[in-house]
Protein backbone atom coordinates (compact mmCIF):
# COMPACT_ATOMS: atom_id res chain seq x y z
CA UNK A 1 0.00 0.00 0.00
CA UNK A 2 2.03 2.95 -1.29
CA UNK A 3 -0.60 5.68 -1.56
CA UNK A 4 -1.86 6.66 1.90
CA UNK A 5 -3.34 10.03 0.97
CA UNK A 6 -7.03 10.22 1.97
CA UNK A 7 -7.02 6.68 3.31
CA UNK A 8 -9.13 6.01 6.40
CA UNK A 9 -7.41 4.59 9.49
CA UNK A 10 -8.83 3.17 12.73
CA UNK A 11 -6.24 3.26 15.55
CA UNK A 12 -6.98 1.72 18.96
CA UNK A 13 -5.13 2.82 22.06
CA UNK A 14 -4.79 6.10 20.21
CA UNK A 15 -4.99 8.61 23.07
CA UNK A 16 -1.35 8.18 24.08
CA UNK A 17 1.95 6.47 23.38
CA UNK A 18 2.42 4.32 20.31
CA UNK A 19 -1.16 4.65 19.10
CA UNK A 20 -0.93 8.42 19.20
CA UNK A 21 2.46 8.30 17.47
CA UNK A 22 1.04 6.14 14.67
CA UNK A 23 -2.03 8.37 14.33
CA UNK A 24 0.20 11.45 14.07
CA UNK A 25 2.28 9.82 11.33
CA UNK A 26 -0.91 8.94 9.44
CA UNK A 27 -2.18 12.52 9.68
CA UNK A 28 1.12 13.78 8.27
CA UNK A 29 0.59 11.43 5.32
CA UNK A 30 -2.79 13.04 4.61
CA UNK A 31 -4.87 10.22 6.04
CA UNK A 32 -8.11 10.64 7.92
CA UNK A 33 -7.99 8.93 11.30
CA UNK A 34 -10.48 7.47 13.74
CA UNK A 35 -8.64 7.86 17.05
CA UNK A 36 -9.95 5.18 19.39
CA UNK A 37 -9.50 4.78 23.15
CA UNK A 38 -11.34 4.09 26.40
CA UNK A 39 -9.94 7.25 28.07
CA UNK A 40 -12.53 9.68 26.71
CA UNK A 41 -11.17 13.01 28.05
CA UNK A 42 -7.64 12.29 26.81
CA UNK A 43 -9.01 10.90 23.56
CA UNK A 44 -10.98 14.04 22.80
CA UNK A 45 -8.05 16.30 23.70
CA UNK A 46 -5.62 14.42 21.47
CA UNK A 47 -8.06 14.21 18.58
CA UNK A 48 -8.53 17.98 18.70
CA UNK A 49 -4.75 18.48 18.70
CA UNK A 50 -4.31 16.30 15.62
CA UNK A 51 -6.76 18.37 13.58
CA UNK A 52 -9.99 18.34 11.62
CA UNK A 53 -9.38 15.03 9.85
CA UNK A 54 -9.39 13.11 13.14
CA UNK A 55 -12.52 11.61 14.69
CA UNK A 56 -12.56 10.67 18.40
CA UNK A 57 -14.22 7.27 18.92
CA UNK A 58 -14.60 5.96 22.49
CA UNK A 59 -14.17 2.18 22.64
CA UNK A 60 -13.14 -0.49 25.12
CA UNK A 61 -11.53 -3.13 22.86
CA UNK A 62 -12.79 -5.93 25.11
CA UNK A 63 -16.43 -4.95 24.45
CA UNK A 64 -17.35 -6.95 21.36
CA UNK A 65 -20.77 -5.42 21.12
CA UNK A 66 -19.30 -1.93 20.87
CA UNK A 67 -16.93 -2.74 18.00
CA UNK A 68 -19.61 -2.93 15.34
CA UNK A 69 -21.17 0.34 16.50
CA UNK A 70 -17.76 2.02 16.37
CA UNK A 71 -17.18 0.74 12.85
CA UNK A 72 -20.57 2.04 11.75
CA UNK A 73 -19.84 5.45 13.30
CA UNK A 74 -16.52 5.73 11.47
CA UNK A 75 -17.84 4.50 8.13
CA UNK A 76 -20.75 6.95 8.31
CA UNK A 77 -18.45 9.88 9.13
CA UNK A 78 -15.34 9.04 7.10
CA UNK A 79 -15.95 6.02 4.88
CA UNK A 80 -14.78 2.37 4.87
CA UNK A 81 -11.65 1.74 6.91
CA UNK A 82 -8.52 1.11 4.82
CA UNK A 83 -6.00 0.66 7.65
CA UNK A 84 -6.77 -0.96 10.99
CA UNK A 85 -4.22 -0.58 13.81
CA UNK A 86 -4.88 -2.93 16.73
CA UNK A 87 -2.64 -1.18 19.22
CA UNK A 88 -4.50 -1.07 22.56
CA UNK A 89 -2.86 -2.97 25.39
CA UNK A 90 -1.52 -2.88 28.93
CA UNK A 91 1.85 -3.79 30.41
CA UNK A 92 3.15 -6.65 32.56
CA UNK A 93 2.61 -6.64 36.30
CA UNK A 94 6.15 -7.77 37.12
CA UNK A 95 5.20 -10.99 38.91
CA UNK A 96 6.33 -14.51 38.14
CA UNK A 97 3.65 -16.74 36.64
CA UNK A 98 3.47 -18.81 39.82
CA UNK A 99 2.53 -15.69 41.79
CA UNK A 100 0.37 -13.86 39.26
CA UNK A 101 -3.26 -13.15 40.06
CA UNK A 102 -5.38 -15.11 37.55
CA UNK A 103 -7.62 -12.08 37.07
CA UNK A 104 -4.58 -10.02 36.09
CA UNK A 105 -3.53 -12.71 33.61
CA UNK A 106 -7.01 -12.83 32.09
CA UNK A 107 -7.29 -9.05 31.90
CA UNK A 108 -3.97 -8.61 30.09
CA UNK A 109 -4.64 -11.38 27.58
CA UNK A 110 -8.20 -10.19 26.99
CA UNK A 111 -7.16 -6.61 26.28
CA UNK A 112 -4.11 -7.36 24.14
CA UNK A 113 -4.77 -10.67 22.36
CA UNK A 114 -8.56 -10.95 22.34
CA UNK A 115 -8.85 -7.21 21.73
CA UNK A 116 -6.70 -7.65 18.63
CA UNK A 117 -8.93 -10.47 17.42
CA UNK A 118 -12.01 -8.31 18.02
CA UNK A 119 -10.61 -5.69 15.64
CA UNK A 120 -9.83 -8.32 13.03
CA UNK A 121 -13.29 -9.83 13.37
CA UNK A 122 -14.86 -6.41 12.85
CA UNK A 123 -12.84 -5.15 9.88
CA UNK A 124 -10.96 -7.92 8.07
CA UNK A 125 -13.98 -9.35 6.25
CA UNK A 126 -14.86 -6.00 4.70
CA UNK A 127 -11.27 -5.43 3.57
CA UNK A 128 -11.18 -8.90 2.03
CA UNK A 129 -14.45 -8.28 0.19
CA UNK A 130 -13.15 -4.94 -1.16
CA UNK A 131 -9.82 -6.52 -2.11
CA UNK A 132 -7.84 -3.79 -0.39
CA UNK A 133 -6.62 -2.76 3.04
CA UNK A 134 -3.93 -3.17 5.68
CA UNK A 135 -3.95 -4.39 9.27
CA UNK A 136 -1.22 -3.53 11.77
CA UNK A 137 -1.15 -5.42 15.07
CA UNK A 138 1.07 -4.03 17.81
CA UNK A 139 3.07 -6.69 19.64
CA UNK A 140 6.50 -6.31 21.24
CA UNK A 141 9.98 -7.78 21.31
CA UNK A 142 8.35 -9.87 24.04
CA UNK A 143 6.55 -11.59 21.16
CA UNK A 144 9.90 -12.75 19.73
CA UNK A 145 11.91 -13.42 22.91
CA UNK A 146 11.02 -14.58 26.42
CA UNK A 147 12.06 -13.00 29.72
CA UNK A 148 11.27 -13.81 33.35
CA UNK A 149 8.41 -11.94 35.02
CA UNK A 150 6.77 -11.11 31.70
CA UNK A 151 4.68 -14.27 31.52
CA UNK A 152 1.18 -13.07 30.62
CA UNK A 153 2.60 -10.20 28.58
CA UNK A 154 4.85 -12.57 26.63
CA UNK A 155 2.02 -15.07 26.11
CA UNK A 156 -0.21 -12.32 24.70
CA UNK A 157 2.53 -10.90 22.50
CA UNK A 158 3.58 -14.29 21.11
CA UNK A 159 -0.12 -14.79 20.41
CA UNK A 160 -0.37 -11.50 18.51
CA UNK A 161 2.70 -12.40 16.41
CA UNK A 162 1.32 -15.84 15.54
CA UNK A 163 -2.16 -14.50 14.88
CA UNK A 164 -0.69 -11.85 12.56
CA UNK A 165 1.33 -14.38 10.59
CA UNK A 166 -1.73 -16.59 10.10
CA UNK A 167 -3.83 -13.57 9.12
CA UNK A 168 -1.22 -12.49 6.57
CA UNK A 169 -1.35 -15.92 4.91
CA UNK A 170 -5.14 -15.84 4.81
CA UNK A 171 -5.55 -12.29 3.48
CA UNK A 172 -2.66 -12.02 1.02
CA UNK A 173 -4.58 -13.76 -1.79
CA UNK A 174 -7.29 -11.11 -1.40
CA UNK A 175 -5.03 -8.07 -1.66
CA UNK A 176 -5.02 -7.23 2.06
CA UNK A 177 -1.71 -6.76 3.86
CA UNK A 178 -0.77 -7.44 7.47
CA UNK A 179 2.06 -6.15 9.65
CA UNK A 180 2.97 -7.00 13.23
CA UNK A 181 4.84 -4.28 15.10
CA UNK A 182 7.50 -5.74 17.41
CA UNK A 183 8.77 -2.77 19.33
CA UNK A 184 11.35 -2.27 22.05
CA UNK A 185 11.31 0.42 24.70
CA UNK A 186 9.18 3.40 23.65
CA UNK A 187 8.11 6.54 25.52
CA UNK A 188 4.54 5.70 26.52
CA UNK A 189 2.07 5.90 29.41
CA UNK A 190 1.99 2.09 29.67
CA UNK A 191 2.34 2.04 33.45
CA UNK A 192 -0.51 4.51 33.87
CA UNK A 193 -2.80 2.72 31.43
CA UNK A 194 -2.02 -0.62 33.09
CA UNK A 195 -3.03 0.74 36.48
CA UNK A 196 -6.13 2.38 35.01
CA UNK A 197 -7.21 -0.95 33.54
CA UNK A 198 -7.12 -2.56 36.99
CA UNK A 199 -3.75 -4.36 37.01
CA UNK A 200 -1.11 -3.32 39.51
CA UNK A 201 2.59 -3.14 38.70
CA UNK A 202 5.33 -4.44 41.02
CA UNK A 203 9.08 -4.40 40.73
CA UNK A 204 9.09 -1.76 38.00
CA UNK A 205 10.20 1.85 38.35
CA UNK A 206 7.74 4.72 38.45
CA UNK A 207 7.42 6.74 35.27
CA UNK A 208 9.90 9.39 36.42
CA UNK A 209 12.57 6.79 37.21
CA UNK A 210 12.07 4.46 34.24
CA UNK A 211 14.60 4.39 31.39
CA UNK A 212 13.43 6.45 28.46
CA UNK A 213 12.59 4.79 25.19
CA UNK A 214 12.47 6.17 21.68
CA UNK A 215 9.75 8.73 20.89
CA UNK A 216 6.43 7.26 19.81
CA UNK A 217 6.57 9.53 16.77
CA UNK A 218 9.57 7.53 15.52
CA UNK A 219 7.53 4.34 15.82
CA UNK A 220 4.76 5.98 13.81
CA UNK A 221 7.15 6.74 10.97
CA UNK A 222 8.48 3.17 11.04
CA UNK A 223 4.92 1.85 10.75
CA UNK A 224 4.24 4.08 7.73
CA UNK A 225 7.48 2.87 6.12
CA UNK A 226 6.60 -0.75 6.93
CA UNK A 227 3.17 -0.48 5.32
CA UNK A 228 4.68 1.10 2.21
CA UNK A 229 7.33 -1.62 2.01
CA UNK A 230 4.80 -4.40 2.59
CA UNK A 231 6.63 -5.72 5.66
CA UNK A 232 5.02 -8.43 7.75
CA UNK A 233 7.37 -7.80 10.68
CA UNK A 234 8.14 -4.21 11.67
CA UNK A 235 10.87 -3.87 14.31
CA UNK A 236 12.06 -0.74 16.07
CA UNK A 237 15.28 -1.69 17.90
CA UNK A 238 18.15 -3.39 16.09
CA UNK A 239 19.96 -4.31 19.30
CA UNK A 240 17.46 -7.13 19.90
CA UNK A 241 18.59 -9.05 16.82
CA UNK A 242 21.16 -11.25 18.69
CA UNK A 243 18.57 -12.29 21.28
CA UNK A 244 16.03 -13.18 18.60
CA UNK A 245 18.70 -15.05 16.61
CA UNK A 246 19.71 -17.01 19.71
CA UNK A 247 16.13 -18.12 20.32
CA UNK A 248 15.57 -19.06 16.68
CA UNK A 249 18.84 -21.00 16.66
CA UNK A 250 17.82 -22.93 19.77
CA UNK A 251 14.51 -23.87 18.14
CA UNK A 252 16.27 -25.05 14.97
CA UNK A 253 18.81 -27.02 17.03
CA UNK A 254 15.93 -29.01 18.52
CA UNK A 255 15.40 -30.56 15.07
CA UNK A 256 18.94 -32.03 14.90
CA UNK A 257 18.80 -35.77 14.43
CA UNK A 258 15.00 -35.90 14.41
CA UNK A 259 13.76 -38.01 11.46
CA UNK A 260 10.94 -37.03 9.11
CA UNK A 261 7.84 -38.93 10.18
CA UNK A 262 5.01 -37.64 8.00
CA UNK A 263 4.02 -39.83 5.03
CA UNK A 264 4.66 -38.25 1.65
Secondary structure, 3 states (H helix, E strand, C coil): CCCCCCCEEEECCCCCHHHHHHHHHHHHCCCEEEEEECCHHHHHHHHHHHCCCEEEEECCCCCHHHHHHHHHHHHHHCCCCCEEEECCCCCCCCCCHHHCCHHHHHHHHHHHHHHHHHHHHHHHHHHHHHCCEEEEEECCHHHCCCCCCCHHHHHHHHHHHHHHHHHHHHHHHHCEEEEEEECCCECCCHHHHHHHHCCCCCCCCCCCCCCCCECHHHHHHHHHHHHHHCCCEEECCHHHHHHHHHHHHHHHHCCCCCCCCCCC
